[in-house]
Each structure stands twice: as structure tokens, then as C-alpha cells.
Amino acid sequence: VPSSRALAADLGVSRIVCVTAYQQLVAEGLLAGRVGAGTFVSDAALQLRPAATAAPPAGRPGPRRLPRERLLPEAQPWLACWGPFRLGQTAVAEFPAELWSRLLVRCIRRQPRRQMSYGDPMGHAPLREAIADHLRAARSVRCAPDQIMIVSGSQQALALAARALLAPGDEMWFEDPGYPGARDAFALAGARPIPVPVDDDGLDVAAGLARCPRARAAYVTPSHQYPLGAVLTHARRLALLAWARRRGAWIIEDDYDTGYDDGSPIPSLHGLDGDRRVIHIGTFSKAMFPALRLGYLVIPADLVERFTIIRATLDNFPGPLLQRALDQFLREGHFARHLRRMRTLYAERRRVLVHALERDLGLRVRGHRAGMHVVAMLPRGVSDRAVAIRAAQRGLSVTPLSSCYATPRPASGLVLGFGGTPAGELVDAVRVLGRELAR
Ligand SMILES: Cc1ncc(COP(=O)(O)O)c(C=O)c1O
């Protein structure tokens, strides 16, 4: 290359500019200086030169099937709409926001310096103790705090469980209809969710055995089947656990919205599991609010190391601030109080909604014992998808039941969330829905 002096004269800039530029290119290995001979393009840079005729490398995406619908609201217009019936919404107006912000401020002010560094991949130890106590009392889950891993909601728990328990190509039982977010998490990890039908007793274990006896895992929502709302019967729980023990398979229990029952809580499957085949997943998205992004996994002791390594590889560890605030929310009794209030509130919203759907629209409603959604069945032949698209145009976020099925002949119905909508507005919304159904 020309000397810095010649280049500076050529370009009409100061020599220092050219010297600095050359120094930078030398530091990056693109130029090399030879004493007494000048500055040259380095051998490494010459090798970097692209061949004039080389075609740009073809984009080769990875082999995994991606659930593209997740990012395409035009394929699911009900997701672009935040009106009544939106799933997963909680009664945020009833959340003790003042108290929560005081706890947060306290935690920020008293943040120990050592918590500004890296932390435990399993999460904040005192919060894990508080969750273990809560689970023992409320969900009959008996576990040590060091089996609890804090995650950013059950979605992360599902993705972690998929990676920890299943190899690409492994088959697993998946409820049909079931929770699409879980199906996507398993499919993304390369597993093959095999649809197993669900009836009024929950997952049909005998059908699972007949269809896919060699599955490596089963995903279930035993306390409140998503979306149909059935409770997995005791006999089926025992059959499922016996299969898992025989086969050495894992059961992934998604305990996503319990706490909101009619006063007789359904114990967890984990509580029945003497052989530690169950991975229990819970979330604070329903009990508090989804934007909190905190949930947990209860991991069989011999799998803790495996989960920890995978978690540490993916995102190191969960941030301590919200975990500390949540720990205090639990320990000071605010969580139990809030849950009690919400149980009453949601029971009332559920009662009003079911009544309006049955009385005003004459629809059969399923899954109204617990939870924050119900399913209104539509006559066969009525397209729930078409109804959902029309409803979205009227500002109602109605989820078609058929979108939860993996098999080709789905039942037709509407999955209706009521957590985020006051009772009076639910009645109005049912009226609007009735007009759309009549069209
Ligand atoms: C059955 C089920 N599992 C898991 C989740 C995910 O919850 P989150 O990731 O907010 O904890 C949901 C959300 O609505 C759900 O319905």
C-alpha cells in the first residue's frame, strides 16, 4: 500500500489520519508492516478476498420444524385482539399493585451487592423454600427446595423439559385437544408429540397405550385439562404412573391454572408419584399476572444436575430482583390472600359467563369446575374458526377449539377466557357473540 505520507497527500487529509487507519488495519490483521520495506496487505487478508464469481452461500435454516403460526397474527386474528375472552388474562385491576411496587422498591433499595453478579441457575434459594412450602400445603407436592428450579414462566419450563428428557425423534403422548404452546415447545426440540384423545375423564391412557406404548414421555394437564377442563380420574392417574414406571418414561405435569377451583382442590399428580417419574410445572402467570414471567419446575432429584446444566447453558440463571419481591409476597401472606380473593372473584365471573352462555345462547359449556376459561361447544358443521374471525372484528378474542387439535376431525367450540373481564362486561360480550353466531 502507499506510504501514509503519500496516501495523505493523495487524499488531501492530514497524515495522522492515514497513520491511525493503517495502525487499525494492522491491529485487525489486514495489513502487515515490514521494517524498511513498507506496509503490505497481509496474507490472511488476501485469503479473505472473495472469489469474483462465488455465489452467495445459500441460506440453510436448521432442520427443526418451526411453529410459524405463532408469529402470524393474520392466521389467528383472535390473538391480535385484546378484548373480552382473551385467554390467560388475569384480573389485573384487582391485583394489589401498590403493595407490589412497595415490595419491589424495598428489594431494589436493599439489593445486596453480591446479588449484582452471577447467581444460582436454580434460582433464589429463599424463594425456592417458600414455593416448596406452598406446594406441600396447596398441591400435595412433597419435594426439597433444591429440586425446585425457578424459570421465566411455564413456557420456559416446557422448553427445558423437552431438551432434558427427549432426544430428537422421540415419541411422546400429547393430549388432543391440547395446549399448542406446549406442543410447539416439544416439536421445536425435535420430539414427536403423538395425539392421544381426551374425554370427560381426561387423557385416555388406554388409547395412549394402544397408539404408542413406547413413548418416552407424556404431557398432561391433570387438574384442569387444557382446553376441555376435565379432571384426570384417579384410576387413570394410577394407570399413567404405572405405565411410566414400567416403561421408564417421564410424565410432564403442567399445573397451569390450579388454585382456581370450586373449593375442593384437586391434588397434583406429583403427589401420587412414589417413583419420581413426574416433572411438575407451575406458573405465577395465573395466580398473579403473566408479565411477571416467573414459574417453576419440580425436578426428580436424579435429574436436577441435567436440568441445571441445560438451563445454565441457555440463560445462566433467573434475575434476582423479581424473585426476591415474590419471595416476600409469599412469606408475608399476600399471595395466599390474593389467591383467596381471586378464587371468589373468578368463581363469580365463571358463574355469570356459564349462565349467559347456557341461558341466552343455549350452548353446552364444558370445563366450568375450575380455572379461568370455559369451552362453549358449537354444533358440528359450524366453523369455530369462522366465528372466531368474525368475533375478532367485533373486538372479542375468542379462541376456536379446533386450533387446539392435532387430529383432522376436531370438535367445534369456543375457548373463552374470563379472568380479565368483569362480570357485567362478560354478559355484554356474550350478547355480541350471540349476534355473530346467529349470522
Ligand atoms: C396449559 C398452559 N400451559 C402453560 C401456559 C404458559 O404460561 P406461562 O408461560 O405464562 O407461565 C399456559 C398459558 O396460558 C397454559 O394455558
Ligand as a Chemical Component Dictionary entry (heavy atoms), coordinates in Angstrom:
data_LIG
# 
_chem_comp.id                   LIG 
_chem_comp.type                 NON-POLYMER 
_chem_comp.pdbx_formal_charge   0 
_chem_comp.three_letter_code    LIG 
# 
loop_
_chem_comp_atom.comp_id 
_chem_comp_atom.atom_id 
_chem_comp_atom.alt_atom_id 
_chem_comp_atom.type_symbol 
_chem_comp_atom.charge 
_chem_comp_atom.model_Cartn_x 
_chem_comp_atom.model_Cartn_y 
_chem_comp_atom.model_Cartn_z 
_chem_comp_atom.pdbx_ordinal 
LIG C1 C1 C 0 -51.908 -25.029 29.634 1  
LIG C2 C2 C 0 -50.931 -23.884 29.720 2  
LIG N1 N1 N 0 -49.651 -24.159 29.990 3  
LIG C3 C3 C 0 -48.731 -23.181 30.046 4  
LIG C4 C4 C 0 -49.058 -21.859 29.837 5  
LIG C5 C5 C 0 -47.947 -20.838 29.822 6  
LIG O1 O1 O 0 -47.939 -19.985 30.863 7  
LIG P1 P1 P 0 -46.704 -19.079 31.233 8  
LIG O2 O2 O 0 -45.593 -19.319 30.273 9  
LIG O3 O3 O 0 -47.206 -17.670 31.192 10 
LIG O4 O4 O 0 -46.325 -19.483 32.613 11 
LIG C6 C6 C 0 -50.371 -21.510 29.564 12 
LIG C7 C7 C 0 -50.733 -20.100 29.323 13 
LIG O5 O5 O 0 -51.846 -19.702 29.224 14 
LIG C8 C8 C 0 -51.341 -22.563 29.507 15 
LIG O6 O6 O 0 -52.628 -22.291 29.226 16 
# 
loop_
_chem_comp_bond.comp_id 
_chem_comp_bond.atom_id_1 
_chem_comp_bond.atom_id_2 
_chem_comp_bond.value_order 
_chem_comp_bond.pdbx_ordinal 
LIG C1 C2 SING 1  
LIG C2 N1 SING 2  
LIG C2 C8 DOUB 3  
LIG N1 C3 DOUB 4  
LIG C3 C4 SING 5  
LIG C4 C5 SING 6  
LIG C4 C6 DOUB 7  
LIG C5 O1 SING 8  
LIG O1 P1 SING 9  
LIG P1 O2 DOUB 10 
LIG P1 O3 SING 11 
LIG P1 O4 SING 12 
LIG C6 C7 SING 13 
LIG C6 C8 SING 14 
LIG C7 O5 DOUB 15 
LIG C8 O6 SING 16 
# 
